[in-house]
């Protein structure tokens, strides 16, 4: 059976391009520019591209290598064919785009593409006219010099995309850094090349120029500018450090040029995720674009480039810590989350965090290094609520406490021994605070036995143990302390209540090992109110007062309230109100 060639529905291909490949029909001008610059490169470079918008048509002229009639058939009339292009030299690494599919993008804005070209290798000019219906014709053309002119007339609804102001804007966006002379209606578009490569004998002048460039692109003046250079990717550029705090989840999009042609203004995945505090403008010669040439192709080179750029940003931070600590502190106050994320993996970043980043502590905001110098006995809490309920008490007992409840903080603290094995900053078990409290003299404790027995009965069913200690601050009448073992026991109790008989027995067996671990309600004998309550002798009043202290301790400590806790809190409040307003002469 004879082989048959596929029949290509050009309208279907164009529809596919517009709906699924290109994000916008505006890319048509980029594709025309790419073909023109490739043709100039093939001829040796240093050429000129002129765009004209008069007479209801768009014309793109170049003085590149041009095409012979045979090459016109091979390159313009065969969709997707690349072998002949390779033979002609257009697939070499120096070129931006590809003929065929790229040229078809012009059908997004026009129903007809006219190409008049003359080869620098000799031969007459050729006119190729392609129609969106799927046909084309080749005939003699008129052109004196080698090069190519592409002419488009807008299709219905596309006139604005070929209008002079839009064409000028698109040419400036896509082609302002191109290494050829580019003009639109006689107005120069290209200048001195990438701004970060422009030589300035004065570093301050260069910085001002880059600040202005960032302002024109992104609308902000950067906190700092980081030069980027990844030779294996042929990449140069700058990273602009954002001058205000941003969420780590914000979309970090960057402006990427490939061989000085704009790829896209919002390319993601160029940097590691932790580097959300910078916006980059780069030009790369070796990175591969996706088929639409609007994003970067994910491969080993892009991954290596991503890691190398992250290393450049890390080196900037290390250098800042050595040369400009004040500027580093200002940066950390804005973008500490990104640096914390780096510190989880990088020892140099961990040292910076330890030395320069303020943490919340029981002695006020300070760095971890300074905190350890001040407190020989230092602890941290893994939650914000636990820090808030224990920081004042721990500080009063001389136990320094760090709040490790914010994002990454606890992990950073636990990683500190990786940079110094002598660092000791361990997690606080709340129950250990009782070892720092003062105990009552034996005589006073003996006299309180009746009260303690009644107090214990008041909270027994709540799974709590009552003790009396002497501690600061004296303004705190009672403190609810629960160890990690006690928390584990409470979780087992709740699970057992919700389980069936079989699992309740299993959980009960697990619970037996921790039966002695119970939360403590610590009454502060140094507090006048608590001291008066310990002198009560009426069982009913002792029960109400102790339950009220229990409820207040839970609330002040931001502990979660179980239904039984809420019921006791309400009962004690109403009971004390009733006792306070009762009439002693009323008949019982």
C-alpha positions as CSV (number, residue, x, y, z in Angstrom):
1,X,0.0,0.0,0.0
2,X,1.4,3.4,-0.9
3,X,2.1,5.9,1.8
4,X,-0.1,8.9,2.1
5,X,0.8,12.4,3.4
6,X,-1.2,14.0,6.2
7,X,-3.6,16.7,5.2
8,X,-3.2,19.7,7.4
9,X,-6.2,21.9,8.2
10,X,-4.5,25.3,8.5
11,X,-7.5,27.0,10.0
12,X,-7.5,24.2,12.7
13,X,-3.8,24.7,13.3
14,X,-4.3,28.5,13.7
15,X,-7.2,27.9,16.1
16,X,-5.0,25.5,18.1
17,X,-2.3,28.1,18.3
18,X,-4.6,30.9,19.5
19,X,-6.5,28.8,22.0
20,X,-3.9,26.5,23.5
21,X,-0.3,27.6,22.6
22,X,-0.1,31.3,22.7
23,X,-1.5,33.2,25.7
24,X,-2.3,36.3,23.5
25,X,-2.3,37.2,19.8
26,X,0.1,40.0,20.7
27,X,2.9,37.5,20.3
28,X,2.7,37.8,16.5
29,X,5.1,40.7,16.6
30,X,7.6,38.8,18.7
31,X,7.6,35.9,16.2
32,X,8.2,38.3,13.3
33,X,11.0,40.0,15.2
34,X,12.6,36.6,16.0
35,X,12.6,35.6,12.3
36,X,14.1,38.9,11.3
37,X,16.9,38.8,13.9
38,X,17.6,35.2,13.0
39,X,18.0,36.2,9.4
40,X,20.4,39.0,10.3
41,X,22.4,36.6,12.6
42,X,22.7,34.2,9.7
43,X,24.2,36.9,7.5
44,X,26.7,37.8,10.2
45,X,24.9,40.2,12.5
46,X,24.9,43.9,12.9
47,X,21.8,44.5,10.7
48,X,18.7,46.5,11.0
49,X,15.0,45.8,11.4
50,X,12.5,48.5,10.4
51,X,8.8,48.3,11.3
52,X,6.3,50.5,9.4
53,X,2.6,50.9,10.2
54,X,1.3,53.2,7.5
55,X,-1.3,52.6,4.8
56,X,-3.5,50.2,6.8
57,X,-0.8,47.5,6.9
58,X,2.2,46.4,9.1
59,X,5.5,45.9,7.3
60,X,8.6,44.3,9.0
61,X,11.8,44.9,7.0
62,X,15.1,43.2,7.7
63,X,18.5,43.2,5.9
64,X,19.2,39.6,6.8
65,X,20.3,36.6,4.7
66,X,17.0,36.3,2.8
67,X,15.7,33.2,1.0
68,X,15.9,31.7,-2.4
69,X,12.8,30.3,-4.1
70,X,13.7,26.8,-3.2
71,X,14.2,27.8,0.4
72,X,10.9,29.6,0.4
73,X,9.2,26.3,-0.5
74,X,11.2,24.4,2.1
75,X,10.9,26.8,5.0
76,X,7.6,28.7,4.6
77,X,5.3,26.2,3.0
78,X,6.1,23.1,5.1
79,X,4.5,23.3,8.6
80,X,6.7,21.9,11.4
81,X,9.6,20.7,9.1
82,X,13.0,21.4,10.6
83,X,15.5,19.3,8.6
84,X,15.9,21.7,5.8
85,X,16.1,24.6,8.3
86,X,19.1,22.7,9.9
87,X,20.8,22.4,6.5
88,X,20.4,26.1,5.9
89,X,22.0,26.9,9.3
90,X,18.9,28.3,11.1
91,X,18.9,25.6,13.8
92,X,22.2,26.7,15.3
93,X,22.3,27.7,18.9
94,X,22.7,31.5,18.0
95,X,19.1,31.8,16.7
96,X,16.0,32.8,18.6
97,X,13.1,31.1,17.0
98,X,11.9,28.7,14.3
99,X,10.2,29.3,11.0
100,X,7.0,27.5,10.2
101,X,4.9,27.5,13.5
102,X,6.3,30.9,14.5
103,X,5.3,32.6,11.2
104,X,1.8,31.0,11.5
105,X,1.2,33.2,14.6
106,X,0.7,36.1,12.1
107,X,-2.6,34.4,11.1
108,X,-3.8,35.3,14.6
109,X,-4.1,38.9,13.4
110,X,-4.3,38.6,9.6
111,X,-5.9,36.4,7.0
112,X,-2.9,36.9,4.6
113,X,0.8,36.9,5.1
114,X,3.0,38.4,2.3
115,X,6.7,37.7,2.4
116,X,9.0,39.4,-0.2
117,X,12.6,38.1,0.2
118,X,15.9,38.1,-1.7
119,X,18.8,35.9,-0.8
120,X,22.2,37.2,-0.1
121,X,23.5,34.2,-1.9
122,X,22.1,35.5,-5.2
123,X,19.1,35.0,-7.3
124,X,15.9,37.1,-7.9
125,X,13.5,38.3,-5.3
126,X,10.6,36.0,-4.5
127,X,7.1,36.9,-3.2
128,X,5.3,34.2,-1.1
129,X,1.7,34.8,-0.1
130,X,0.1,32.5,2.5
131,X,-3.6,32.5,3.1
132,X,-5.3,31.4,6.3
133,X,-7.5,29.0,4.3
134,X,-4.5,26.8,3.8
135,X,-3.2,27.8,0.4
136,X,-0.1,29.8,-0.8
137,X,1.4,31.0,-3.9
138,X,5.0,31.8,-5.0
139,X,5.8,34.4,-7.7
140,X,8.5,36.8,-8.6
141,X,8.9,39.7,-6.2
142,X,10.5,43.2,-6.2
143,X,13.4,43.9,-3.9
144,X,16.8,45.4,-4.7
145,X,18.8,44.4,-1.6
146,X,19.1,41.1,0.2
147,X,16.7,40.7,3.1
148,X,13.0,40.1,3.8
149,X,9.8,42.2,4.2
150,X,6.7,40.6,5.9
151,X,3.5,42.5,5.3
152,X,0.3,41.9,7.3
153,X,-3.2,43.5,6.9
154,X,-5.4,43.2,9.9
155,X,-8.3,40.7,9.9
156,X,-11.7,41.8,11.2
157,X,-11.4,42.6,14.9
158,X,-7.6,42.8,14.9
159,X,-7.0,46.3,13.7
160,X,-6.1,47.6,17.1
161,X,-3.3,45.0,17.4
162,X,-1.7,46.4,14.3
163,X,-2.3,50.1,15.2
164,X,0.8,52.3,15.5
165,X,0.7,52.8,19.3
166,X,0.2,49.1,20.0
167,X,2.9,48.1,17.6
168,X,5.3,50.6,19.2
169,X,4.5,49.3,22.6
170,X,5.0,45.6,21.6
171,X,8.2,46.4,19.8
172,X,9.6,48.2,22.9
173,X,8.5,45.4,25.2
174,X,9.9,42.5,23.1
175,X,12.8,44.1,21.3
176,X,14.3,46.9,23.3
177,X,17.4,44.9,24.3
178,X,18.0,43.3,20.9
179,X,21.5,43.5,19.5
180,X,20.3,45.0,16.2
181,X,19.0,48.4,15.3
182,X,15.2,48.3,15.6
183,X,12.9,51.2,14.7
184,X,9.2,51.7,14.5
185,X,8.1,54.3,12.0
186,X,11.6,55.8,12.2
187,X,11.7,56.0,16.0
188,X,14.6,54.0,17.6
189,X,13.5,51.2,19.9
190,X,16.8,49.6,20.8
191,X,19.4,51.4,22.9
192,X,22.6,50.4,24.6
193,X,21.6,46.9,25.5
194,X,20.8,45.4,28.9
195,X,21.0,48.2,31.5
196,X,22.9,45.9,34.0
197,X,25.7,45.5,31.4
198,X,26.1,49.3,30.7
199,X,29.5,50.4,32.0
200,X,29.5,53.1,34.7
201,X,32.8,54.2,36.2
202,X,30.9,55.4,39.3
203,X,29.1,52.5,41.2
204,X,26.7,55.0,42.7
205,X,25.7,56.2,39.3
206,X,25.2,52.7,38.1
207,X,23.0,52.0,41.1
208,X,20.9,55.0,40.5
209,X,20.4,53.9,36.9
210,X,19.3,50.4,38.0
211,X,17.0,51.9,40.6
212,X,15.4,54.0,37.8
213,X,15.2,50.9,35.6
214,X,13.4,48.9,38.3
215,X,11.0,51.8,38.9
216,X,10.1,51.9,35.3
217,X,9.5,48.1,35.1
218,X,8.0,47.3,38.5
219,X,6.9,50.6,40.0
220,X,9.2,50.5,43.1
221,X,12.7,51.5,44.0
222,X,14.5,48.4,45.2
223,X,15.9,47.9,48.7
224,X,19.0,46.6,47.1
225,X,20.2,45.3,43.7
226,X,22.0,41.9,43.3
227,X,24.0,41.2,40.2
228,X,23.3,37.8,38.7
229,X,25.7,35.7,36.6
230,X,25.3,32.0,35.7
231,X,27.9,31.2,32.9
232,X,26.7,27.7,32.1
233,X,23.2,29.1,31.2
234,X,24.7,32.2,29.5
235,X,22.7,34.2,32.0
236,X,23.3,37.7,33.3
237,X,20.9,40.0,35.0
238,X,19.9,41.6,38.3
239,X,17.6,40.8,41.2
240,X,15.7,43.7,42.7
241,X,15.1,43.2,46.5
242,X,11.5,44.3,47.3
243,X,11.3,47.3,49.6
244,X,8.2,46.1,51.4
245,X,7.1,42.8,53.0
246,X,5.3,40.3,50.9
247,X,3.6,37.0,51.6
248,X,5.8,34.0,51.0
249,X,2.8,32.6,49.0
250,X,2.8,35.5,46.6
251,X,3.5,34.7,43.0
252,X,7.2,35.6,42.3
253,X,7.3,36.3,38.6
254,X,10.4,37.5,36.7
255,X,11.2,39.2,33.4
256,X,13.2,36.8,31.2
257,X,14.9,37.5,27.9
258,X,16.4,34.8,25.7
259,X,19.3,36.1,23.6
260,X,18.0,39.6,24.4
261,X,14.5,38.9,23.0
262,X,11.8,39.2,25.7
263,X,10.4,35.7,26.5
264,X,7.8,36.9,29.0
265,X,7.3,39.5,31.8
266,X,6.0,37.0,34.4
267,X,8.1,33.8,34.3
268,X,7.8,31.6,37.3
269,X,10.2,29.0,38.6
270,X,13.4,30.9,37.9
271,X,14.3,31.1,41.5
272,X,14.0,28.8,44.6
273,X,10.6,29.2,46.3
274,X,12.2,30.8,49.4
275,X,13.5,33.8,47.3
276,X,10.1,35.4,47.1
277,X,11.5,38.7,48.2
278,X,13.2,39.6,44.9
279,X,12.1,40.2,41.3
280,X,14.6,39.4,38.6
281,X,15.4,40.7,35.1
282,X,17.7,38.3,33.3
283,X,18.9,37.5,29.8
284,X,19.9,33.9,29.1
285,X,21.4,32.3,26.0
286,X,21.3,28.6,26.9
287,X,17.9,28.1,28.7
288,X,15.2,26.5,26.6
289,X,11.8,28.0,26.1
290,X,8.5,26.1,26.0
291,X,6.8,25.6,22.6
292,X,4.9,28.9,23.1
293,X,8.1,30.7,24.0
294,X,6.3,32.3,26.9
295,X,7.9,30.2,29.7
296,X,11.0,28.2,30.5
297,X,11.3,24.5,29.8
298,X,11.9,22.5,33.0
299,X,15.1,20.6,32.5
300,X,18.4,19.9,34.3
301,X,19.9,23.2,33.1
302,X,17.0,25.2,34.5
303,X,17.2,23.4,37.8
304,X,21.0,24.0,38.0
305,X,20.4,27.7,37.1
306,X,17.7,28.0,39.8
307,X,20.1,26.7,42.4
308,X,23.0,28.9,41.2
309,X,20.7,32.0,41.4
310,X,19.7,31.0,44.9
311,X,23.4,30.8,45.8
312,X,24.0,34.3,44.5
313,X,21.2,35.7,46.7
314,X,22.6,33.7,49.7
315,X,26.1,35.1,49.1
316,X,24.6,38.6,49.0
317,X,23.1,38.1,52.5
318,X,26.3,36.7,53.9
319,X,28.3,39.7,52.4
320,X,25.7,42.1,53.9
321,X,26.1,40.6,57.4
322,X,29.9,41.2,57.1
323,X,29.9,44.7,55.6
324,X,26.6,46.4,56.4
325,X,24.8,45.0,59.5
326,X,22.4,47.9,59.7
327,X,21.2,47.2,56.2
328,X,20.9,43.5,56.9
329,X,18.7,44.2,59.9
330,X,16.5,46.4,57.8
331,X,16.2,43.6,55.3
332,X,15.4,41.0,57.9
333,X,12.7,43.2,59.3
334,X,11.0,43.1,55.9
335,X,11.8,39.6,54.6
336,X,12.6,37.4,57.6
337,X,10.4,34.5,56.5
338,X,12.5,33.9,53.4
339,X,15.8,34.0,55.4
340,X,14.3,31.6,57.9
341,X,13.3,29.2,55.2
342,X,17.0,29.3,53.9
343,X,18.3,28.8,57.4
344,X,16.5,25.4,57.7
345,X,18.9,24.1,55.0
346,X,21.9,26.4,55.0
347,X,24.4,26.8,57.9
348,X,25.6,30.2,56.9
349,X,22.0,31.4,56.8
350,X,21.4,29.8,60.2
351,X,24.4,31.8,61.6
352,X,22.9,35.0,60.2
353,X,19.5,34.2,61.8
354,X,21.2,33.3,65.1
355,X,23.2,36.5,65.2
356,X,21.0,39.1,63.6
357,X,17.3,38.2,63.6
358,X,15.2,39.2,66.6
359,X,13.0,36.6,68.3
360,X,10.3,37.2,70.8
361,X,11.6,36.3,74.3
362,X,10.5,36.6,77.9
363,X,13.1,39.4,78.2
364,X,11.8,41.3,75.1
365,X,12.8,41.1,71.4
366,X,16.5,40.0,70.9
367,X,18.6,37.7,68.9
368,X,19.1,34.1,69.9
369,X,22.8,34.6,70.4
370,X,22.2,37.6,72.7
371,X,19.5,35.7,74.6
372,X,21.9,32.8,75.3
373,X,24.5,35.2,76.6
374,X,22.0,36.6,79.1
375,X,20.3,33.4,80.2
376,X,22.4,30.4,81.2
377,X,19.2,28.4,81.6
378,X,17.2,28.9,78.4
379,X,14.1,27.2,77.0
380,X,11.7,27.6,74.1
381,X,8.0,26.9,73.6
382,X,6.7,25.5,70.3
383,X,3.5,27.5,70.3
384,X,2.6,31.1,70.7
385,X,-0.2,30.4,73.2
386,X,2.2,28.4,75.5
387,X,4.7,31.3,75.4
388,X,2.1,33.8,76.3
389,X,0.8,31.9,79.3
390,X,4.3,31.0,80.6
391,X,6.7,33.8,79.7
392,X,6.0,36.0,82.7
393,X,6.1,33.1,85.1
394,X,9.2,31.6,83.6
395,X,10.9,35.0,83.5
396,X,10.1,35.6,87.2
397,X,11.7,32.3,88.1
398,X,14.9,33.2,86.1
399,X,14.1,30.8,83.3
400,X,14.6,32.5,79.9
401,X,11.9,31.6,77.4
402,X,11.9,32.0,73.6
403,X,8.7,32.0,71.5
404,X,9.2,29.3,68.9
405,X,5.6,29.3,67.8
406,X,6.0,31.4,64.6
407,X,6.7,29.9,61.2
408,X,10.1,28.0,61.1
409,X,11.1,29.3,64.6
410,X,11.0,26.0,66.5
411,X,12.8,24.2,63.7
412,X,15.5,26.8,63.5
413,X,16.1,26.6,67.3
414,X,16.3,22.9,67.2
415,X,18.9,23.1,64.4
416,X,21.2,25.4,66.2
417,X,23.5,22.6,67.5
418,X,24.3,21.9,63.9
419,X,26.5,25.1,63.8
420,X,27.6,24.8,67.5
421,X,27.3,21.6,69.5
422,X,27.5,23.6,72.7
423,X,24.3,25.4,72.1
424,X,21.7,24.4,74.6
425,X,18.2,25.7,74.0
426,X,15.7,23.0,74.9
427,X,11.9,22.8,74.7
428,X,10.2,23.8,78.0
429,X,8.0,21.2,79.7
430,X,5.6,23.4,81.7
431,X,5.6,21.0,84.6
432,X,9.3,21.7,85.3
433,X,8.5,25.3,86.3
434,X,7.2,23.9,89.6
435,X,10.7,22.9,90.5
436,X,11.6,26.6,90.6
437,X,8.7,27.6,92.8
438,X,9.1,28.0,96.5
439,X,7.6,25.4,98.8
440,X,5.8,26.2,102.0
441,X,7.3,25.5,105.4
442,X,6.1,22.2,106.9
443,X,4.0,23.9,109.6
444,X,2.0,26.0,107.1
445,X,1.5,23.1,104.7
446,X,0.3,20.9,107.6
447,X,-2.3,23.6,108.5
448,X,-3.6,23.6,104.9
449,X,-4.3,19.9,104.7
450,X,-8.1,20.3,105.3
451,X,-8.3,23.0,102.7
452,X,-6.2,21.0,100.2
453,X,-8.5,17.9,100.7
454,X,-11.6,20.0,100.0
455,X,-9.9,21.8,97.0
456,X,-8.9,18.4,95.5
457,X,-12.4,17.2,95.8
458,X,-13.6,20.3,93.9
459,X,-11.5,19.5,90.8
460,X,-11.0,15.8,91.1
461,X,-13.5,14.9,88.3
462,X,-11.7,17.5,86.1
463,X,-8.5,15.4,86.2
464,X,-6.5,18.0,88.0
465,X,-4.3,18.1,91.0
466,X,-4.2,21.1,93.4
467,X,-0.9,22.2,95.0
468,X,0.1,25.4,96.8
469,X,3.5,27.1,96.0
470,X,5.2,30.4,96.5
471,X,6.2,32.1,93.2
472,X,6.3,35.4,91.2
473,X,4.6,37.3,89.8
474,X,2.6,37.8,93.0
475,X,-0.3,39.3,91.0
476,X,-1.1,35.9,89.6
477,X,-3.4,33.9,92.0
478,X,-3.2,30.6,90.2
479,X,-1.5,28.9,87.3
480,X,-2.6,25.8,85.4
481,X,0.4,23.7,84.3
482,X,0.3,20.6,82.2
483,X,3.2,18.5,81.1
484,X,3.6,16.8,77.7
485,X,2.8,13.5,79.4
486,X,-0.3,15.0,81.0
487,X,-1.4,16.4,77.6
488,X,-0.9,12.9,76.1
489,X,-3.1,11.4,78.9
490,X,-5.9,13.9,78.3
491,X,-5.8,13.1,74.6
492,X,-6.1,9.4,75.5
493,X,-9.0,10.1,77.8
494,X,-10.9,12.0,75.1
495,X,-10.2,9.2,72.5
496,X,-11.3,6.6,75.0
497,X,-14.6,8.4,75.6
498,X,-15.3,8.5,71.9
499,X,-14.2,4.8,71.1
500,X,-16.1,1.6,71.3
501,X,-15.6,-0.9,74.1
502,X,-12.7,-2.8,72.4
503,X,-10.7,0.3,71.6
504,X,-11.5,1.8,75.0
505,X,-9.9,-1.1,76.7
506,X,-6.8,-0.8,74.4
507,X,-6.5,2.9,75.1
508,X,-7.1,2.3,78.8
509,X,-4.1,0.0,78.9
510,X,-2.0,2.7,77.2
511,X,-3.3,5.2,79.7
512,X,-2.3,3.2,82.8
513,X,1.4,4.0,82.3
514,X,0.7,7.7,82.5
515,X,-1.9,7.6,85.2
516,X,0.3,9.6,87.6
517,X,0.8,12.5,85.1
518,X,-2.0,15.0,85.8
519,X,-2.2,18.7,85.1
520,X,-1.7,20.9,88.2
521,X,-3.6,23.9,89.5
522,X,-0.8,25.7,91.3
523,X,-2.2,28.2,93.9
524,X,0.2,31.1,94.5
525,X,0.6,31.6,98.3
526,X,2.3,34.9,97.5
527,X,-0.9,36.3,96.1
528,X,-3.2,37.9,98.8
529,X,-6.4,36.6,97.3
530,X,-5.1,33.0,96.9
531,X,-3.8,33.2,100.5
532,X,-7.2,34.2,101.9
533,X,-8.9,31.4,99.9
534,X,-6.5,28.8,101.4
535,X,-7.9,30.0,104.8
536,X,-11.5,29.2,104.0
537,X,-13.1,26.4,106.0
538,X,-16.6,26.1,104.5
539,X,-16.6,23.2,102.0
540,X,-19.1,24.7,99.7
541,X,-17.3,28.0,99.5
542,X,-13.9,26.3,99.1
543,X,-15.3,24.3,96.1
544,X,-16.7,27.5,94.4
545,X,-13.5,29.5,95.0
546,X,-11.1,26.8,93.8
547,X,-13.3,26.1,90.7
548,X,-13.3,29.8,90.0
549,X,-9.5,29.9,90.2
550,X,-9.3,26.9,88.0
551,X,-11.5,28.5,85.3
552,X,-9.6,31.8,85.5
553,X,-6.3,29.9,85.1
554,X,-7.5,28.2,82.0
555,X,-8.7,31.4,80.5
556,X,-5.5,33.4,81.3
557,X,-3.4,30.6,79.9
558,X,-5.4,30.3,76.7
559,X,-6.1,26.6,77.3
560,X,-8.9,25.0,75.4
561,X,-12.0,24.6,77.4
562,X,-13.8,21.2,77.5
563,X,-17.5,21.1,78.1
564,X,-16.9,20.1,81.7
565,X,-14.6,23.0,82.1
566,X,-17.2,25.4,80.7
567,X,-19.8,24.0,83.1
568,X,-17.6,24.4,86.1
569,X,-16.6,27.9,85.1
570,X,-20.3,29.0,84.8
571,X,-21.3,27.2,88.0
572,X,-18.5,28.8,90.1
573,X,-19.3,32.2,88.7
574,X,-23.0,32.0,89.5
575,X,-22.3,30.4,92.9
576,X,-19.9,33.1,94.0
577,X,-22.4,35.7,92.9
578,X,-25.2,34.0,94.9
579,X,-22.9,33.8,97.9
580,X,-21.9,37.4,97.6
581,X,-25.5,38.7,97.6
582,X,-27.2,36.2,99.9
583,X,-29.1,37.4,102.9
584,X,-27.7,35.9,106.1
585,X,-31.0,36.4,107.9
586,X,-33.1,34.7,105.2
587,X,-34.8,31.5,106.1
588,X,-32.9,28.6,104.6
